[in-house]
Amino acid sequence: MNRRLRALIPLAALAFAFLLAYLAVHHREMLTVWLIEAGPLGPLVSIALYVGLVSTPFVSSDILALLNGAIFGFWEGALINCIGVMLGAVSTYLIARRTGEFLDIQKDLERLPPWVKRLPVGSPLFLLALRLVPWVGGTIANNVAGFYKISIFRHLWTTAVVAIPVAVVSAYLGWKASYFLEFP
């Protein structure tokens, strides 16, 4: 496969992720109806959406994480969130490995808070700290890990340590909020 075609496949996946992000952010009500009406396929649809959102730069998956808790309940919502965030991390990592030359990683690293910049790029502590930067930290961590070809094992465990507790808490908050908002 030639170089251009290899670059187009991840870029097409990224464009699809942007479309999913747009729908999740601007059409929450429609998204909620889709997930409910999908019945037993609802969790799989939500996981696919979650992967798309996690793979999209500068888009938060928080809305979907909360909706998963509200729609599917705490335990199922937490499981959906955890699977989605981990698959999304793998997806973004693989895209960054293939298209790293198109990413402006240095520009992203320059914009980081000083407390993160002091850590060696690619170290476990750097990846963990980076994930604590609100909204963009996870995406940048996924891209940095792929771009610098950090081992997938290091990438996955540093993702899991930070992202899984956040995914579980988000499902819990969505589940609890559904009682106050009389959500289905």
C-alpha positions in Angstrom: 0.0 0.0 0.0 1.5 3.4 -0.9 2.2 6.1 1.6 -0.7 8.4 0.7 -3.3 5.6 1.0 -1.8 4.6 4.3 -2.2 8.2 5.5 -5.7 8.4 4.2 -7.1 5.5 6.2 -6.4 7.0 9.6 -7.4 10.5 8.4 -10.7 9.1 7.2 -11.2 7.5 10.7 -10.4 10.9 12.2 -13.0 12.7 10.0 -15.6 10.1 11.0 -14.6 10.7 14.7 -15.2 14.5 14.2 -18.6 13.7 12.8 -19.5 11.6 15.8 -18.2 14.3 18.1 -20.4 16.9 16.4 -23.4 14.7 16.8 -22.7 14.0 20.5 -22.1 17.7 21.3 -24.8 19.4 19.3 -27.5 16.7 19.1 -27.5 15.2 22.6 -31.2 14.6 22.6 -31.0 12.7 19.3 -28.1 10.7 20.6 -30.0 9.7 23.8 -33.0 8.5 21.7 -30.6 6.5 19.4 -29.0 4.8 22.4 -32.3 3.9 24.0 -34.0 2.8 20.8 -31.0 0.7 19.8 -32.1 -1.8 22.5 -29.5 -4.5 23.1 -27.2 -2.9 20.5 -27.3 0.4 22.5 -24.1 -0.5 24.4 -22.2 -1.4 21.3 -23.4 1.8 19.6 -22.3 3.8 22.6 -18.8 2.1 22.7 -18.3 3.0 19.0 -19.3 6.6 19.7 -17.0 6.7 22.7 -14.1 5.4 20.6 -14.8 8.1 18.1 -15.0 10.8 20.7 -11.8 9.7 22.5 -10.0 9.7 19.1 -11.1 13.2 18.2 -8.8 16.0 19.3 -10.1 18.7 21.6 -13.5 17.0 22.0 -14.5 15.7 25.4 -16.3 12.3 25.8 -17.7 13.5 29.2 -21.2 14.1 27.8 -21.4 10.5 26.5 -19.9 9.1 29.7 -22.6 10.8 31.8 -25.3 9.7 29.3 -24.1 6.1 29.6 -24.7 6.1 33.3 -28.1 7.7 33.0 -29.3 5.4 30.2 -27.7 2.1 31.1 -27.4 2.4 34.8 -24.2 2.6 37.0 -22.6 -0.8 36.4 -23.4 -1.2 32.7 -22.6 2.5 32.0 -19.3 2.2 33.8 -18.4 -0.9 31.8 -19.3 0.8 28.5 -17.3 3.8 29.5 -14.2 1.7 30.5 -14.3 -0.3 27.3 -14.8 2.9 25.2 -12.0 4.8 26.8 -9.5 2.0 26.5 -10.4 1.2 22.8 -10.3 4.9 22.1 -6.9 5.1 23.6 -5.7 2.2 21.4 -7.3 3.7 18.3 -5.7 7.1 18.8 -2.3 5.6 19.6 -2.4 3.5 16.4 -3.5 6.5 14.3 -0.7 8.6 15.8 1.9 5.9 15.1 0.8 5.8 11.4 0.3 9.5 10.9 2.8 11.0 13.3 4.5 13.1 10.7 1.3 15.0 10.2 0.9 15.8 13.9 2.4 18.9 15.5 3.3 17.2 18.7 5.9 19.8 19.7 3.3 22.6 19.5 1.0 20.5 21.8 3.9 19.9 24.2 4.7 23.6 24.3 1.2 24.5 25.5 1.3 22.1 28.4 1.2 23.4 32.0 4.8 23.9 33.5 4.3 21.1 36.0 3.9 18.6 33.1 6.6 20.1 30.9 9.2 19.4 33.7 8.7 15.6 33.3 10.6 13.5 30.7 8.4 13.1 27.6 7.2 9.5 27.3 8.0 8.6 30.9 5.1 6.9 32.9 4.9 9.9 35.2 4.6 12.2 32.2 1.8 10.2 30.6 0.0 10.0 33.9 0.4 13.7 34.6 -0.6 14.6 31.1 -3.9 12.7 31.5 -4.8 15.0 34.4 -4.8 18.1 32.1 -8.6 18.7 31.6 -10.2 18.1 28.2 -7.1 17.7 26.1 -4.7 15.8 28.2 -5.9 12.3 27.3 -5.8 13.0 23.6 -2.4 14.5 23.8 -1.1 11.6 25.9 -2.5 9.1 23.3 -0.9 11.0 20.5 2.5 11.4 22.3 2.6 7.7 23.1 1.9 6.8 19.5 4.2 9.5 18.0 7.2 8.5 20.2 6.4 4.8 19.7 6.1 4.2 23.4 5.3 0.6 24.2 1.6 -0.2 24.0 1.8 -1.8 27.4 3.0 1.4 29.0 0.4 3.4 27.1 -2.4 1.1 28.2 -1.6 0.9 31.9 -1.0 4.7 32.2 -4.4 5.2 30.4 -6.1 2.7 32.7 -4.8 4.2 36.0 -6.3 7.6 35.2 -9.1 7.1 32.7 -10.9 4.1 34.2 -11.6 5.8 37.6 -12.9 8.9 35.7 -15.1 6.7 33.5 -16.6 4.9 36.5 -17.2 8.2 38.4 -18.8 9.7 35.2 -21.2 6.7 35.0 -22.1 7.1 38.6 -22.8 10.8 38.3 -24.9 10.2 35.2 -26.8 7.4 37.0 -27.5 9.6 40.0 -28.4 12.6 37.9 -31.0 10.5 36.1 -33.0 10.2 39.3 -33.0 14.0 39.8 -33.9 14.7 36.1 -36.4 11.8 35.8 -34.4 10.4 32.9 -35.7 7.1 31.4 
